[in-house]
Amino acid sequence: MINKVRDRQSGFTLIELLIAIAIVAIIVSIAYPSYLTQVQQTRRANAQADLVELAAYMQRFYTENFTYAGAALPYNTSPKSGGQSFYNIALGNATATTYTLTATPQGPQVGDSCGNMTINQRGQGTPANCW
């Protein structure tokens, strides 16, 4: 009797490979926008923390000088620790008794739904739905 040996190749068929690629593509199309939204929210939270820190700086300036006028911010970008900045921070309307700090988005953060964020001497932040 002749012993017939069949050569079998193991591996994936083209259909199996296409199905796997389609599944990965669907998962990525769902996950990537969520990831981008989370990144924007994290950058926004960092800018809010910087605004609160600068508001505390302004309060210290006021206790030493009895005025907000003449104050200069120790930094004007967020994040303050270098690298790419996603917000420019400016001091506006600094009078003897009032001030406004404004964080303006830049670069990839420009599309953030909150836009410009502000905080004043009373600790009131706008837009309210973003704080």
C-alpha positions in Angstrom: 0.0 0.0 0.0 1.3 3.4 -0.9 1.3 5.9 1.9 -0.1 9.1 0.7 0.9 12.1 2.7 -1.0 15.3 2.1 0.8 18.5 2.4 -1.3 20.9 4.5 -0.3 24.5 4.9 -1.4 26.2 8.0 -2.1 29.8 8.3 -4.9 32.3 7.7 -7.0 32.5 4.6 -7.5 35.9 2.9 -11.1 36.0 4.2 -10.1 35.4 7.8 -7.5 38.2 7.5 -10.0 40.6 6.0 -12.5 39.9 8.8 -9.8 40.5 11.4 -8.8 43.8 9.8 -12.5 44.9 9.6 -13.0 44.2 13.3 -9.9 46.2 14.2 -11.0 49.0 12.0 -14.4 49.2 13.7 -12.9 49.2 17.1 -10.4 51.9 16.2 -13.2 54.1 14.6 -15.1 53.9 17.9 -12.2 54.3 20.3 -10.1 57.0 18.6 -12.7 59.9 18.8 -13.2 59.0 22.5 -9.5 59.1 23.0 -9.2 62.5 21.4 -12.1 63.8 23.5 -10.4 62.6 26.7 -7.1 64.2 25.7 -8.9 67.5 25.2 -10.6 67.2 28.6 -7.2 66.5 30.2 -5.6 69.5 28.6 -8.6 71.7 29.6 -8.3 70.5 33.2 -4.6 71.3 33.2 -5.4 74.8 32.0 -8.1 75.2 34.7 -5.6 74.2 37.3 -3.1 76.7 36.0 -5.8 79.4 36.1 -6.6 78.6 39.7 -2.9 78.6 40.6 -2.5 82.0 38.9 -5.6 83.3 40.7 -4.0 82.3 44.0 -0.9 84.2 42.8 -3.0 87.3 42.2 -4.5 87.0 45.7 -1.0 86.9 47.2 -0.1 89.9 45.1 -3.1 91.8 46.4 -2.3 91.0 50.0 1.2 92.4 49.6 0.2 95.5 47.5 -3.5 96.1 48.2 -4.1 96.3 44.5 -4.2 93.9 41.5 -2.9 96.7 39.2 0.8 96.2 38.2 0.8 92.4 38.6 2.7 90.4 36.1 2.0 86.7 35.7 4.9 84.3 36.4 4.0 82.2 33.3 1.6 82.7 30.5 1.1 79.3 28.8 -0.5 76.0 29.8 1.0 73.6 30.5 3.6 75.7 32.3 6.2 72.9 32.5 7.4 73.3 28.9 6.7 71.3 25.8 3.9 72.2 23.5 1.5 74.7 25.0 -2.2 74.3 24.4 -3.4 77.5 26.1 -2.2 81.1 26.2 -3.0 82.7 29.5 -3.4 86.5 29.8 -4.1 88.9 32.6 -6.8 91.4 31.7 -8.8 94.2 33.4 -6.3 94.4 36.3 -7.5 97.3 38.4 -7.1 98.0 42.1 -9.9 95.6 43.0 -10.6 93.4 39.9 -8.8 91.2 37.4 -9.7 88.6 34.8 -7.4 85.7 33.8 -8.2 84.2 30.3 -6.9 80.9 28.9 -7.2 80.9 25.1 -6.9 77.6 23.3 -4.2 77.1 20.6 -2.9 74.4 18.4 -4.9 71.1 18.6 -6.9 72.4 21.5 -8.6 75.1 19.3 -11.5 72.7 18.6 -12.4 72.3 22.3 -16.0 73.0 22.9 -15.3 75.3 25.9 -13.3 77.8 23.9 -11.8 80.6 26.0 -11.9 80.0 29.8 -11.8 82.8 32.3 -11.6 83.3 36.1 -11.9 86.5 38.0 -11.0 87.9 41.4 -14.1 86.2 42.9 -13.1 82.8 41.7 -15.9 82.7 39.2 -15.0 80.7 36.0 -16.6 80.9 32.6 -18.0 79.2 30.7 -19.8 77.7 33.7 -20.5 74.3 32.1 -16.7 73.8 31.6 -15.7 74.3 35.2 
